[in-house]
């Protein structure tokens, strides 16, 4: 290489390094020497934000290895980058760009738009932070998904019990019926009303949780009172199935949000009643900081449990054809996380289900 060209390269390096340290983006400056792509400079923002030093990423291969430790993802990034380079050359562009998430030295993963260009034979790679934008897009997707889910529940699952209520009340008002028939209709109206209220309550609480409007209010909880109040609501349901319920929670003393805890326990008890057959049993017990709701009902498969824990389960009918919405246990999982409570589901098909809550 002739002296003038060497001087131009040296001056270009110095100028680029000065500019790179001034700009608010991480930069890598590299050169191809003896057919090897060597990183020669990392600006201050790169060291601060991404963290690797030149000793750790002296070559492009070392950079790929550190930034993309997953083999499959690294291969995908390299393939995408190669395709972008070919496309840029065909279109006569002076830079190449692509989006990827980068594993930083501290273990955090951040999304960047990576842009590269060549200036006087020096390769300059800039990292434009997309992390907030990507996470914002994910939040928007979740909000839209929640909106769709609420509309589906309110539009479909609520329509059936409300229509039943209208039909039953119309029959009671417009048909000559006996006292026994009237009492039976009133009981049906009561059951349908509880179903509608439970659905509305779960849906609204689920919506509040997903829009982060639930605020914690910690108090010491008397679980005997909470459980007794819930069982009073569902008395006709479990008595109608002749379900035996035993309670042993005298030693459980926890400070938590009583409204959230009540919603969780109500859903667990409601589900236990719904999926326990005639003459079945439900046990509500405590041990240490744990609360257990156990039934000898129809149980759940491993796939169903995984779906519940991943917030993707669908509804199914109870043992007396009771209607479910698929929201109740999703709400329980999310609310348990909200109050820092560990939840475990132990179940076997045809043998029953136990759900344990471990309070902190």
N, C-alpha and C positions, 0 to 999 in steps of 0.2 A: 504494500500500500504506500503511495507516494506521500511525502510530508504534508503537503497542503490538505490532502484528504484526511490525514490523521488529525490535523489541527481542527478541521471542520467538525469531525466527529467528536473530538474532545470538547469543543465549544458547545456543540449541540447537547452533549451530556450535561454539561454544567448549567446551561440554560434550562433544559428540561427538568433537572433536579430542583432548581430554584422555583420554577413554576409549579412543579408537583407538590412541593412543601407548602406553597401558598394556597393551593386549592383545597376545598373541603371534602375531597373524595380520596379513598385509598388508591394508590397507584403502584404498579410494578413497571420498572424500566428494564428492558432486556435487550440482548444482542445475540445474533447467531455468529458464533466463533468456531471455526473448524467444523462446520455442520452440526454444532451443538447449541441448543437454545439455552443461553445462560442468563439468569436474572442478575442484574448488576446494581440495582438500586430499588429500595422500598421507601416511600415517603413517610413522613411522621404520622399521617392519618392512618396509613396501612398498619404501622406498628402499634398504634393506639387501638384501632378497631378490630383488625383481623388477627394481629398478634405475632405472626411468624417472623423470624429473622432470616437474613440471607443465608446464614449457616444452616438453617433448617430447610430452606427451599432454594438451593443454589441453581436448580434447573427447573424447566417446565414440568418434567416428569415428577420431580419431588413436590412441586406445587399441587399437581393433580392428586398425588397420593395423600397429601395432608388435607387439602380442601374437600376432597371427595373420597372419604375412606371406604365407602360402600362400593364394591367392585362393579356391580351392575349399574349403579347410578353414575359412577365415574365413566364407564364405557359409553353410557348414554350421552353424558355431557360432551365427551370428546367427539363422538359421532356427530352430534348436533353442531358443534363448533366447526368441524371439517366441512359439513354441508353448507354452513353459513359462509365460510371462506370461499368455497366454489361459487356460490350464488353471488357474493360480492364482486368477485373477479369478473363474472359474466355481465353484471350490471354496471361495472366500472366504478364501484364505490371505493372510497379510501379507508373505510373502516369496517370492522366486523363486530356484531353484537349478538348476544343471546342472554336468556334469563336462566338462573340456576340458584339453588341454595348452597351456601358455602359453610363448611364446618370450620369455625374459628379455633384458635389455639386453646381458648378457655373452655371449649366443648359446646359453646352455643352455636346455633344454626341460624344464619341470616340469609335473606333473599337479596340478590343483587342482579342488576343488569350489567353484564360485563361487556365493555367496549374496548376494542384494540385497533391500533393503526400503526403504520411505519413512518417515522420521520427521520430522514437522512440515515436510513439503514438501522435506526434504533426503534425497537418495538415498545410501544407505550400501551399499557393495559389499565383502564380505569374501572372502578367498581362503584356503580350508582346504587345507593341503598333503596331497595324496594320493600323492605321488611314491613314497615307500617302500612304501605299500600296493599301488600298481599294479605296481611292479617285483617285489614279493613274490608277487603273483598270477601274474605272468608266469613267475617261477621255479617256482612250483607246477605251472603248466601244462607247463613243460619237463620237470620231474621225472616227471609222469604220462605224458608222451609218451615219455620214455626208458624208463620201466617197461613201457609197452605194447610198445615196440619190442623190448626184451630178451625179454619173454615170447613175442612173436611169433617171434623168431629161435630161441630155445631150444625152443619148442614145435613149430615147423614145420620150420625148416631143419636142426635137429639130429636130428630124428626119422628123416629119410631115411637119412643115412649110418650112424647107429647100427643101424637096421633092416637095412641092407645088411651091416653087420659080423656081426650075429647070423645072418643067412641064410647068409653065406659060411662062417662058422665052424661052423655046424650041418652044412652040406654036407660040410665037411672031416672032421668028426667021425663022421658017420653014413653016409657013402657010400664004397664001395670005389672008389678012384681011383688012377690011375697016379702015378708020381713027377713026371712033367711037369705033370700036372693039379694035383697038390698044390702044386708050385712056383708055378704060375699063381695058385692061390687065395691063397697066402701073399702074393704081390705085390699082389693086389687088397686083401687085408686091410691091408697096409702103406699103400697109397694112401688107403683109407678112413679109417684111423687118423690119418694126417696131416691129412686134411680136418677130422676132428672136433676135433683138437687146435688147428688153426688157427682154427676157428670159435669154440671156447671161449676161446682166448687173446684174439682180437679183441674178442669180446663183453665179457669181463671188463675188458679195458683201456679199452674204450669206456665201460663203466659207471663205472669209476674216474675217467675224465676228466670225465664229466658230473657226477659227485658231488664233483669237486674234491679227490680224495684222492691225486692224483699229485704227488709232490714231486721237484723237480729236483736232480740230483747231477752237477755239471759235472766232466768229466775230459777229457784229451786222447784223441782217438779214432784208432785205427789202422783205417782203413776197409778195408784189404786183409784184415785178420783177420775183421772183421765180415762182409764179403761172402763170404769163403771159408766161414765157418761156416754162413751161410744157404744157399749153393749146395750144401753137403754134405747139408742136409736135403732139398732139392728135386732131388737128383741123379737119382733114378729118374724123376722127372716130366719133366725136360727131355731126359734121354737117351732116354726112351720116345718122345718126339716128334722125336728127332734134331735138337734145337735147338742151334745154335752160339752160345756165349756168350763175348764178349771183354770183358776188364777192363783199364782204364787209370786207376788212381786213386792212383798213387804219390805225387803232389805234394799231395794233400789233407790238410791238418793243421788240425783244428778241435777246440775245446773245447766240449763239449755234454754232454747227458745220454745216456749210452751205451745205456741201456735203451730210451728213447724213439726214438733214432736207429735202433736195431736193429729195433724194431717197424715204423717207417716204411719202411726199406729192404726188410725182409722182405715187407711187403705189396706194394711196388712190383715186386719180383722175382717174387713169386707171381702177381701179376696179369699181368705180362709173359709168363710161361710159359703161364698159363691161356689167354690170348687170342692167342698166337702159333701159327701152324699147323705142321704137319709140315715138317721141314727148314727152319724159319725161323731168324731171327737175333735176338739180344739183345746190345746194347752198353751196358756200365756204365762211364761215363767221368767224369773231373773236369776242371774248368778254373777256375782261381782258387779262389774259395770255393763253387763250384757243383758239384753232383753230378747227373749225368744218367743215367736209365734209359730206353733207347730200344729199341723192337722194330719188326718189320715185320709186325705182326699185323693183326687185323680193324679196329682203330681205333675212334674214337668220333665221334659227330656233335657239332655245336656245342651242341645242346640237352642232350645227355648230359653234356657238360663243365660246362655251367651248372648242371645238377642236382647234380653232384658237389660243385661249389664252394658250393652252397647247402644241402648236407647233405640232399638229398631224392632221391638216386638209388636205383633199385631194382636187384635182382640180375639177372644174365643168365648163360647157359651159356657155357663156354669152347669152344675149337675142337674139343676131344675130349669135348664134353658135360660138362665139369667143372662142378660146382655152385658158384655164388657166393651170398653172403649180402647183398650191398649195404652191408656194414658196413666192409669193408677200406679203401676209399678215403675214406670219411667219416672214419674214424679217422685216416688219414694227414693229411687237411686240418686236423683239429682239433689233432693232436699237433704238426704243423709250426708252427701258430700258438702253441702252448704254449711252444716253444723259440725263438720269434722267428725262424722260418725262412720265407722266401718260397717259395711253391710255384706253378709254372706248368705247365699241361697243354697240350701241342701235339699235335694229332691230326687225322687225316683218315681217314674211313671207307675201309676196304680197303687203306690204305697204312701203317698203323701208328700208334704213340703214343710220344711222348717226354714224360716227366715230369721237370722240373728242380727241384732244391732249391737255394736260395741261402742259405747259412749266414751269420750275422752274425759 
